[in-house]
Amino acid sequence: MPTGTVLFERALAIAREAHHGQSRRHGAPYIGHPMAVRVLVEEVGRACGLEVTEATGAVALLHDVLEDSDIPKEELAARFGDRVTNDVDLLTKTGKGEAATAAYYARLAREAADSVRLVKVCDRLHNLSELHLAASVDKLTSYVDETLLHLVPLARSAQSRALARGLEAALHDGIRAACRAQRRPIPEAAAASARRVPVGLYPILLPRTGELAPAADELVRRATLLLEGGAALVQLRCKDRSDRELLTLLEAVRVPCAAVGVPLVVNDRPDLCVAARAHGVHVGQTDLPAPAARAIVGAEALVGASSHTEPQLFEVCAQGGADHVAVGPIYASPTKQGHAPVVGLEALARRARLSPLPVVAIGGVTTPERAAACGRAGAALVAVVSALDVAEPRPMARRLSAAFVAARAAHGSPDIHLRAGEVEVSS
């Protein structure tokens, strides 16, 4: 069997040949699907602590080849060896209907190695992420039902307990994002656990410069894409607008957040949080202290506070008023000049372990690999700015969210930090 770059190039060439002229339901060339699945396999697999080999990457590229083309198994075996070919064959579904589907997943459960389970889960994650591009309630329902009935049990039966936990969390995260993208109710089985402070991706929105109305429209568009990508909490950060302009922007972004039940918080300004009926506020070390912010926003709102050192973290926790505390910068931040010294992952893990409040990892989280590292360190939320400050943030939001929740679950981070009552996210 060829190895390394040769294996990748050979698998990609065969995939291109097999899917030549084929397109996805939404019209994009089909080859984009196996390429995206291969990326997810690497990111989610590593997030779960699984060594992703070149052979597994080849299987990801080839997983639909036998099903969607006339290329025979013998040709695959001659080019890639029996292991890759047998794994691709396992992933090839034959027949239609409930009986064929049940038989397909039963065989996977009996015979598939963990690496094959990973490929199948990532195949489904990418499919879920694209359902909105050719929106169909029936198709969404079918995919969600099949995922809960077959894919989740397949993930749970992985030999590696870490992989099993991580893949299940990623599937539930994918279902939630797919349902939000089509404005459909999230099934109870895939709903996030009830907690005052949510767990997951925490995008920070920065308004574009320019006139107010276009800026508001653009913020709403980007916020909607981030929510569809898996955002668990959204922050609006704006330091160069008047109070009236910021109020207008907050009121605009609040609408899509409230529509899907995701809290919106505003940076620095508890007064505008109240005026806009936002769901919370985040205060820094030079802003009002958390107890003062709490006195303004009330008992039901979320209050987050920043910390850059361990003494600052303990001070935030001891003085009360805060629901969660940010730790950072974890990496050098590309968006903040003159930021505090980099904290690093080791300090994040220590502070997450010692903090009585949920910890938000922030600063320089620009890749799914870095998001996964923060999840493994025990952060409850991962705040992301520059990686999502793009015209079309949804695909990256999906990758960041999947890697973070998978790593956090695989690592076994306990769902602690619960507090009576939940934040009411109303319209």
Secondary structure, 3 states (H helix, E strand, C coil): CCCHHHHHHHHHHHHHHHCCCCECCCCCECCHHHHHHHHHHHHHHHHCCCCCCHHHHHHHHHCCHHHHCCCCHHHHHHHHCHHHHHHHHHCCCCCCCHHHHHHHHHHHHHHCCHHHHHHHHHHHHHHHHHHHHHCCHHHHHHHHHHHHHHHHHHHHCCCCHHHHHHHHHHHHHHHHHHHHHCCCCCCHHHCCCCCCCCCEEEEEECCCCCCHHHHHHHHHHHHHHHHHHCECCEEECCCCCCHHHHHHHHHHHHHHHHHCCCCEEEECCHHHHHHHCCCEEEECCCCCCHHHHHHHHCCCCEEEEEECCHHHHHHHHHHCCCCEEEECCCCCCCCCCCCCCCCCHHHHHHHHHHCCCCEEECCCCCCHHHHHHHHHCCCCEEEECHHHCCCCCHHHHHHHHHHHHHHHHHHCCCCCCCCCCCCCCCC
